[in-house]
Amino acid sequence: MSITKVRSKNGQVYLYESTAQWVPELKQSRPKKRYLGRLDPETGKLIPAKSTGKSRDAAASPDAAAAPLEEIRQLKAENHSLKEALEQANQEISRLSSALAQYQKAVAAIAEQVQKLSG
């Protein structure tokens, strides 16, 4: 994050906050600027920008906060059910592995008996 000063043709100095934001599709970062206000030519202090309040109102609204929370709840529930399904699949794999080992022993015993009878 950095503060950028821009001097306009009328002599005013405007301040912007610049933040790099990664764009995965382009695999590049792009600057995101936010207007802070202008410098007072006499004192050199920042005169803050008048806020429309749109972004603050949207972020503070209960609906805006509830949507991500509900999504988190849904993802947690889905995660829990996937963990249960994975545990059941692991138990089934273990059971099938044991059964396969028993069948292999039985086949080996039968093959040994056939060998004795034919040889």
C-alpha positions as a printed NumPy array, in Angstrom:
array([[  0.   ,   0.   ,   0.   ],
       [  1.321,   3.402,  -0.916],
       [  0.102,   6.981,  -1.037],
       [  0.234,   8.624,  -4.456],
       [  0.156,  12.389,  -5.019],
       [ -1.288,  13.683,  -8.268],
       [ -1.024,  17.355,  -9.221],
       [ -3.755,  18.542, -11.566],
       [ -3.681,  21.379, -14.114],
       [ -5.399,  23.718, -11.677],
       [ -2.583,  23.24 ,  -9.148],
       [ -4.497,  21.092,  -6.667],
       [ -2.716,  18.073,  -5.193],
       [ -4.915,  14.997,  -4.849],
       [ -3.994,  11.985,  -2.719],
       [ -4.778,   8.38 ,  -3.605],
       [ -4.105,   5.149,  -1.745],
       [ -2.74 ,   2.59 ,  -4.177],
       [ -2.852,  -1.132,  -3.4  ],
       [ -1.651,  -3.959,  -5.607],
       [ -4.353,  -6.524,  -6.285],
       [ -3.512,  -9.927,  -7.854],
       [ -5.526, -10.974, -10.92 ],
       [ -5.21 , -14.792, -11.174],
       [ -6.552, -14.976, -14.742],
       [ -3.822, -12.639, -15.997],
       [ -1.208, -13.825, -13.483],
       [ -0.385, -10.165, -12.867],
       [ -1.096,  -7.566, -10.255],
       [ -3.139,  -4.472, -10.991],
       [ -3.244,  -1.286,  -8.969],
       [ -6.416,  -0.491,  -7.093],
       [ -6.669,   3.181,  -6.166],
       [ -8.867,   4.825,  -3.579],
       [ -9.314,   8.577,  -3.433],
       [ -8.343,   9.964,  -0.028],
       [ -8.803,  13.684,  -0.551],
       [ -6.702,  16.713,  -1.446],
       [ -3.899,  18.639,   0.195],
       [ -4.608,  22.069,   1.612],
       [ -2.161,  24.371,  -0.209],
       [ -1.675,  26.587,   2.879],
       [ -1.261,  24.018,   5.66 ],
       [ -0.206,  20.952,   3.646],
       [ -2.745,  18.849,   5.548],
       [ -5.146,  16.372,   4.047],
       [ -8.681,  17.53 ,   3.375],
       [-10.553,  14.219,   3.497],
       [-12.782,  13.165,   0.626],
       [-16.491,  13.348,   1.176],
       [-17.697,   9.782,   1.479],
       [-20.875,   8.717,  -0.244],
       [-21.15 ,   5.973,   2.345],
       [-22.221,   3.393,  -0.235],
       [-19.406,   0.956,   0.449],
       [-19.609,   1.417,   4.212],
       [-23.404,   1.038,   4.229],
       [-23.225,  -2.116,   2.107],
       [-20.558,  -3.652,   4.319],
       [-22.454,  -2.736,   7.479],
       [-25.818,  -4.05 ,   6.32 ],
       [-26.977,  -7.258,   8.008],
       [-27.74 ,  -8.901,   4.657],
       [-24.182,  -8.343,   3.429],
       [-22.78 ,  -9.905,   6.593],
       [-25.296, -12.749,   6.697],
       [-24.586, -13.988,   3.172],
       [-20.955, -14.997,   3.829],
       [-21.891, -16.491,   7.209],
       [-24.604, -18.612,   5.621],
       [-22.176, -19.728,   2.93 ],
       [-19.663, -20.687,   5.629],
       [-22.335, -22.715,   7.444],
       [-23.249, -24.519,   4.231],
       [-19.605, -25.263,   3.463],
       [-19.054, -26.602,   6.984],
       [-22.1  , -28.88 ,   6.667],
       [-20.896, -30.095,   3.268],
       [-17.406, -30.647,   4.686],
       [-18.862, -32.695,   7.554],
       [-20.903, -34.899,   5.21 ],
       [-17.886, -35.396,   2.944],
       [-15.784, -36.449,   5.947],
       [-18.441, -39.001,   6.908],
       [-18.581, -40.346,   3.339],
       [-14.788, -40.596,   3.26 ],
       [-14.748, -42.48 ,   6.571],
       [-17.359, -44.932,   5.263],
       [-15.375, -45.407,   2.043],
       [-12.203, -46.096,   4.057],
       [-14.047, -48.692,   6.16 ],
       [-15.375, -50.358,   2.999],
       [-11.865, -50.413,   1.482],
       [-10.527, -52.013,   4.659],
       [-13.288, -54.632,   4.627],
       [-12.703, -55.418,   0.944],
       [ -8.941, -55.647,   1.475],
       [ -9.47 , -58.227,   4.235],
       [-11.87 , -60.214,   2.057],
       [ -9.399, -60.127,  -0.845],
       [ -6.614, -61.425,   1.405],
       [ -8.86 , -64.316,   2.541],
       [ -9.768, -65.188,  -1.067],
       [ -6.11 , -65.096,  -2.081],
       [ -5.254, -67.531,   0.744],
       [ -8.113, -69.815,  -0.301],
       [ -7.013, -69.734,  -3.959],
       [ -3.423, -70.495,  -2.922],
       [ -4.602, -73.466,  -0.803],
       [ -6.715, -74.807,  -3.684],
       [ -3.819, -74.384,  -6.119],
       [ -1.569, -76.278,  -3.689],
       [ -4.059, -79.163,  -3.44 ],
       [ -4.42 , -79.289,  -7.235],
       [ -0.637, -79.402,  -7.516],
       [ -0.452, -82.321,  -5.068],
       [ -3.19 , -84.245,  -6.871],
       [ -1.73 , -83.736, -10.33 ],
       [  1.873, -84.201,  -9.403]])
